């Protein structure tokens, strides 16, 4: 009966993660269509194939050699298909970011250990922001965020050494740089480098996750002529504001110290952050997170402990954000001012995610909350409201 309940709960988690991913696709479609002018507009579509061959960072015993291979897992390769759009500044957000590209990608990942890892498949949204544009050379920063499935994950009987991936679905996160050079009228040759992270945000332990450093090569085909992004005029100074952002957050997690247990715990809280907007694209916030971790004082066997004020944590944070019309790319750097297990002002934490304003100052988002940049605490689903004062 317990196993059945656990399976049903895991299925619910998978469905929620899937819905978040579908929302991400809707968001990408939405912010690419808003804020249009009345002139005739043409979508400039391209498709690209990308190959990555990189190194898995040795952050876990499993990667270092405690696996069925009996040796360290050093190399990683991936095959990617991307569908991308890039327009010559039809909208204000495209002008702000000087003609970025955006779209979706599908990646087949290979860790050279199919028995214990399988061949995970990633599906995600893409945003590429130009950094340098010369006559025939372009350098972009690229951000990918989505989901990866088809994992051979931990199982106490069939896959007992895989302490890295605990469930069938994880986050796919890739932050990197891509350079492109045109070799024909419609073909671009590209090369890049990225930092890739896979984990499930602490939903199901064990969840050590993979961290990968990977160079890549890319061939991009333009279905029509390239957009004239070099003629984009910067927008006039757009309306800017100071905001008080209030956020309700919720997640489920398993305790890292009891990673083989099947007990799940909830975490919920409220955040208050005051933002100052410094440019059309960037704002910076200062605030606090007040959370209640139901499993913070769990018993030594991993079962729930008494629900007291000891489960309350207080974090102080600095939160930089990038604005893309109604979509926000969120990061955050905080320190726990009050925490039962870590102590007071002893442990930092991080936040990385996306947020979309779907109705009159009301937003929905999802963040990865992490410790020391590599240990996921939980996936933080959030609902927010902002009070705004225009400058």
C-alpha positions in Angstrom: 0.0 0.0 0.0 2.8 2.4 0.9 4.6 1.6 -2.4 1.4 2.3 -4.3 0.9 5.6 -2.6 4.5 6.5 -3.4 4.1 5.6 -7.0 0.9 7.7 -7.3 2.6 10.6 -5.7 5.5 10.3 -8.0 3.1 10.3 -11.0 1.5 13.5 -9.7 4.9 15.1 -9.5 5.7 14.1 -13.1 2.4 15.5 -14.3 3.1 18.8 -12.5 6.6 19.1 -14.0 5.1 18.3 -17.5 2.6 21.0 -17.1 5.3 23.5 -16.1 7.1 22.6 -19.3 4.0 23.1 -21.4 3.6 26.5 -19.8 7.2 27.3 -20.7 6.4 26.7 -24.4 3.2 28.8 -24.2 5.3 31.6 -22.6 7.9 31.5 -25.4 5.1 31.7 -27.9 3.4 34.5 -26.1 6.3 36.8 -25.6 7.4 36.4 -29.2 4.0 37.7 -30.4 3.3 40.6 -28.1 4.0 44.2 -28.5 3.8 44.2 -32.3 3.5 47.2 -34.7 1.1 47.5 -37.6 3.7 47.1 -40.3 3.8 43.8 -42.3 6.0 41.4 -40.4 7.9 38.4 -41.6 9.1 35.6 -39.4 12.6 34.5 -40.2 12.8 30.8 -39.5 16.0 28.7 -39.2 16.7 25.1 -38.2 20.0 23.9 -36.8 21.8 20.7 -35.9 24.2 20.7 -32.9 26.7 18.2 -31.7 28.2 18.4 -28.2 31.1 16.4 -26.8 32.2 17.4 -23.2 33.2 16.4 -19.8 31.1 15.3 -16.8 32.3 17.1 -13.7 33.3 14.5 -11.0 31.0 15.8 -8.3 29.6 12.4 -7.1 31.0 9.0 -6.2 28.9 7.5 -9.0 30.6 9.6 -11.6 34.0 9.0 -10.0 33.7 5.2 -10.5 31.2 3.7 -8.0 29.1 2.4 -10.8 28.6 -0.8 -12.8 31.2 0.2 -15.3 33.8 0.2 -12.6 35.4 3.3 -13.9 34.9 7.1 -13.9 32.3 8.6 -16.2 34.3 11.3 -18.0 32.7 12.0 -21.3 29.3 13.1 -22.5 27.9 13.7 -26.0 24.6 15.0 -27.3 22.7 15.5 -30.6 20.4 18.5 -30.8 17.8 19.8 -33.3 16.7 23.4 -32.8 13.9 25.5 -34.4 14.7 29.2 -34.1 13.2 32.6 -35.0 15.0 35.9 -35.3 13.3 39.1 -36.4 14.7 42.6 -37.2 13.3 44.4 -34.2 9.6 44.2 -34.6 8.9 44.6 -30.9 10.4 46.6 -28.1 11.8 43.6 -26.3 13.6 42.5 -29.5 15.0 46.0 -29.8 16.1 46.0 -26.2 18.0 42.8 -26.7 19.3 43.9 -30.2 17.7 41.1 -32.2 17.9 37.9 -30.2 16.9 34.4 -31.5 14.4 32.3 -29.7 12.7 28.9 -30.2 12.7 25.3 -29.0 15.2 22.5 -28.9 15.2 18.7 -28.8 18.3 16.9 -27.5 19.3 13.2 -27.2 21.9 12.9 -24.4 24.5 10.1 -24.2 26.5 9.5 -21.0 28.2 6.4 -22.4 26.5 4.3 -19.7 23.2 3.2 -21.2 22.5 0.5 -18.7 22.5 2.9 -15.7 21.6 6.2 -17.3 19.9 5.4 -20.6 19.6 7.9 -23.4 17.7 10.9 -21.8 15.7 13.2 -24.2 15.5 16.9 -23.4 12.8 19.3 -24.7 13.2 23.0 -23.9 12.9 26.7 -24.8 15.8 28.7 -26.1 16.8 32.3 -25.9 20.0 33.6 -27.6 21.1 37.2 -26.8 23.8 38.9 -29.0 27.0 40.0 -27.3 29.2 40.9 -30.3 28.3 41.5 -33.9 31.0 42.1 -36.5 30.7 42.1 -40.3 30.5 38.3 -40.6 30.9 37.1 -37.0 28.3 37.0 -34.2 28.7 35.9 -30.6 25.6 35.1 -28.5 24.9 34.0 -25.0 22.3 31.1 -25.0 19.9 30.1 -22.3 18.0 26.8 -22.4 15.4 25.8 -19.9 13.1 22.8 -20.0 12.7 19.1 -19.1 14.5 15.9 -19.7 12.9 12.4 -19.6 13.7 8.8 -20.6 16.2 8.3 -17.8 17.3 5.0 -16.4 17.0 6.2 -12.8 17.8 4.9 -9.3 16.1 1.6 -8.3 17.1 -0.3 -5.2 17.0 -3.6 -7.1 17.7 -2.9 -10.8 19.8 0.2 -10.6 21.2 0.5 -7.1 24.4 2.5 -7.8 22.8 5.4 -9.7 22.6 7.9 -6.8 22.5 10.8 -9.3 19.1 10.6 -10.9 16.2 9.6 -8.6 13.2 10.0 -11.0 12.2 9.7 -14.6 12.0 13.4 -15.2 14.5 16.2 -14.5 15.1 19.8 -15.3 17.3 20.6 -18.3 19.3 23.8 -17.8 22.1 25.0 -20.2 23.8 28.3 -20.0 26.6 29.0 -22.6 28.0 30.9 -25.5 27.6 30.3 -29.3 29.5 32.0 -32.2 28.3 31.9 -35.8 29.9 32.6 -39.2 28.1 32.5 -42.5 29.6 30.0 -45.0 27.0 30.2 -47.7 23.9 32.4 -48.4 21.8 30.2 -46.2 24.2 28.2 -44.0 26.0 29.3 -40.8 28.7 27.4 -39.1 28.7 27.7 -35.3 30.8 26.7 -32.3 30.1 27.2 -28.6 30.5 26.1 -25.1 27.9 25.4 -22.4 27.4 24.4 -18.8 24.6 21.8 -18.5 22.8 20.8 -15.4 20.3 17.9 -14.9 18.4 17.3 -11.6 14.8 17.0 -10.4 15.1 19.8 -7.8 14.9 17.5 -4.9 11.5 16.0 -5.7 12.8 12.5 -5.6 16.1 11.4 -3.9 18.7 10.3 -4.6 19.2 13.5 -6.6 22.9 14.4 -6.8 22.4 15.5 -10.4 24.8 15.8 -13.4 26.9 18.9 -14.1 28.6 19.0 -17.5 31.1 21.2 -19.3 30.6 20.8 -23.1 32.0 22.4 -26.2 29.8 22.1 -29.3 29.6 22.6 -33.1 26.5 23.7 -35.0 25.2 24.0 -38.5 22.3 26.4 -39.0 20.1 26.6 -42.1 18.0 29.8 -42.9 14.8 29.0 -44.8 14.9 32.6 -46.3 17.3 35.5 -46.2 18.7 36.5 -42.8 16.9 39.3 -40.9 18.7 42.6 -41.0 19.5 42.7 -37.3 22.4 45.1 -37.7 20.0 47.9 -38.6 18.0 47.6 -35.4 17.6 50.9 -33.7 17.5 50.9 -29.9 14.1 51.7 -28.4 13.4 55.0 -26.8 13.6 54.9 -23.0 10.8 52.7 -22.0 8.7 53.2 -18.9 10.6 52.1 -15.8 9.4 51.4 -12.3 10.2 50.4 -8.8 8.2 47.3 -7.7 7.3 45.6 -4.4 7.0 42.0 -5.4 5.1 39.6 -3.1 5.4 35.9 -3.8 3.8 32.7 -2.5 6.1 29.7 -3.1 5.5 25.9 -2.7 7.4 22.7 -3.4 7.8 19.1 -2.4 11.1 17.5 -1.5 12.9 14.5 0.0 15.6 15.1 2.6 19.1 14.8 1.2 20.4 13.2 4.4 17.8 10.4 4.1 17.9 10.2 0.3 16.9 6.5 0.2 13.7 7.1 2.2 10.3 7.4 0.5 9.0 10.2 2.8 8.1 13.4 1.0 7.8 16.8 2.7 6.2 20.0 1.7 7.8 23.5 1.9 5.9 26.7 1.6 6.5 30.3 2.2 6.3 33.9 1.3 8.8 36.3 -0.2 8.9 40.1 -0.3 11.3 41.8 -2.7 11.8 45.4 -3.6 13.0 46.0 -7.1 14.7 49.0 -8.7 14.8 49.0 -12.5 18.1 50.3 -13.8 17.5 49.8 -17.6 15.0 48.5 -20.1 16.3 45.0 -19.6 17.5 44.8 -16.0 16.2 45.3 -12.4 17.7 44.4 -9.1 15.8 43.4 -6.0 16.5 43.2 -2.2 14.3 41.1 0.0 13.6 38.2 2.3 12.2 34.6 2.1 10.2 33.2 5.0 9.6 29.5 4.6 8.3 26.6 6.5 10.1 23.3 5.8 7.9 20.4 7.1 10.9 18.1 7.1 13.5 20.3 8.6 13.4 18.5 12.0 12.7 15.0 10.7 13.5 12.1 13.0 16.8 10.2 12.4 14.9 7.5 10.5 13.6 10.1 8.1 10.0 10.2 9.3 8.2 13.5 10.2 9.2 15.3 13.4 7.1 17.6 15.4 5.7 20.7 13.6 7.2 23.6 15.6 8.7 27.0 15.0 12.0 25.1 14.4 10.8 24.4 10.9 10.8 28.1 10.0 13.7 29.5 8.0 14.5 33.2 7.1 16.6 34.1 4.1 18.0 37.5 3.1 18.6 37.8 -0.6 19.8 39.8 -3.6 17.8 39.1 -6.8 19.0 40.3 -10.2 16.4 39.8 -13.0 16.3 40.2 -16.8 13.1 41.5 -18.3 11.8 40.1 -21.6 8.4 41.7 -22.1 6.1 39.7 -19.8 8.7 37.0 -19.2 11.3 37.4 -16.5 14.6 35.4 -16.1 15.2 35.2 -12.4 18.4 34.6 -10.4 19.0 35.1 -6.7 21.8 34.9 -4.1 20.8 34.6 -0.5 22.0 33.7 3.0 20.0 31.9 5.7 19.6 34.3 8.6 17.7 31.6 10.5 18.0 27.9 9.8 17.8 25.0 12.2 20.3 22.7 10.5 22.7 25.2 8.8 22.8 27.7 11.6 22.3 31.4 11.4 24.3 33.3 8.7 26.3 30.2 7.9 24.9 28.9 4.6 24.2 30.6 1.3 21.5 29.5 -1.2 20.7 30.3 -4.8 17.6 30.7 -7.0 17.3 30.3 -10.8 14.2 30.2 -12.8 11.5 31.9 -15.0 8.4 33.9 -14.2 5.5 35.0 -16.5 3.0 37.8 -15.9 -0.2 36.4 -17.2 -2.7 39.0 -15.9 -2.4 42.6 -14.6 0.6 42.3 -12.2 -0.1 38.7 -11.4 2.6 36.1 -12.3 3.3 32.4 -12.2 6.8 30.9 -12.2 9.1 28.1 -11.2 12.6 28.3 -9.7 15.3 25.8 -8.8 16.4 26.5 -5.2 19.9 25.2 -4.5 22.7 25.1 -2.0 26.4 25.7 -3.0 25.2 26.0 -6.6 25.1 22.2 -7.1 22.8 20.7 -4.5 19.2 21.2 -5.3 16.9 22.0 -2.3 13.5 22.0 -4.1 11.6 23.2 -7.1 9.8 26.4 -6.1 6.5 26.9 -7.9 5.3 30.4 -7.2 2.5 32.8 -7.6 3.3 36.5 -7.4 1.8 40.0 -7.3 3.7 43.3 -7.8 2.9 46.8 -6.6 4.3 49.3 -9.1 5.5 52.9 -8.9 6.4 54.3 -12.3 9.6 56.4 -12.4 
